[in-house]
């Protein structure tokens, strides 16, 4: 799964999607100030708060 930046309102949907897509437990990390840089939620236009990946991802 490619990492998804998501807002607080869509974190549950992102975690569900990660499980469905990868059949693996997702990992949720809080976006740091350095990572923010205007990243928007993958589901809406709000500022992202979390990054969701799976445990097999090499990105996090």
Residue, then its C-alpha position, 0 to 999 in steps of 0.5 A: x500500500x502506498x502511504x496515505x495522508x489523511x485527516x482526523x475525520x477519515x482515519x478510520x476509513x483509511x485504516x479499513x482501506x489498508x486492511x482491505x487492500x493488503x490483508x495486513x495490519x496497517x500502521x498509523x503515524x502522526x504527521x510531523x511538522x516537517x512532513x506536513x508541507x501542505x499535504x491534504x487528506x486523500x479523501x478530502x481537502x483538509x490538512x492531513x494529520x496522519x500517515x497510514x501505511x502497512x507494515x510491509x511498506x518500505x516508506x515508513 
